[in-house]
Amino acid sequence: MFRHSDLRFGAGVCAVAATALLCACAGERDLPTGEPSFYRSLATKDAQVDAATAASMISGYRTNNGLTPVSIDPELMKLAEAQAQAMASRDTLSHDIARSFHDRLKGGGYRAHTAAENVGAGYHTLAQAFSGWRDSPPHRANMLLKGATRIGIAAAYAPKSKYKVFWALILAEPEERRG
């Protein structure tokens, strides 16, 4: 007859044995270490957003809400980078820091059927920025923009700012390009 404590002991022995087996199987290979990129602080010089992870997080959120996933768009990445840098250089959180969102898209030659932008400041990690946007109704609506299939995302470090990190996320449904 087994008692509850016997089962816990047996489970503990199995866990130790499984760990030892995994370590033995790993052999010479390097196992992943460090923190996931969405928890990495971007409040440092030369830090960059892991755009692939951002696209994956946003895609998962969108598909859980019955929408299309998104992929990285190089043109939107450039536009997001310019916006994040402009806000960081002026220590100001604004969609209209240099030009309006519409004018920036048009000036960058990006033709979108529909597009939206989230900006943010003070979030030091991608996880914090994502959570902040998800928990804000207007930002959540942008992340759940119907028809969006492309994103650009950037963060810019401003060491003298109280915020330290400025963010720009652009989601868009590009117009059909005709050749």
HELIX and SHEET records of a PDB file:
HELIX    1   1 HIS A    4  ALA A   26  1                                  23    
HELIX    2   2 SER A   37  TYR A   39  5                                   3    
HELIX    3   3 ALA A   51  ASN A   64  1                                  14    
HELIX    4   4 PRO A   74  ARG A   90  1                                  17    
HELIX    5   5 PHE A  101  GLY A  107  1                                   7    
HELIX    6   6 LEU A  126  ARG A  134  1                                   9    
HELIX    7   7 PRO A  137  MET A  143  1                                   7    
SHEET    1   A 4 SER A  71  ILE A  72  0                                        
SHEET    2   A 4 ARG A 150  TYR A 157  1                                        
SHEET    3   A 4 VAL A 165  PRO A 174 -1                                        
SHEET    4   A 4 ALA A 112  ALA A 121 -1                                        
END                                                                             
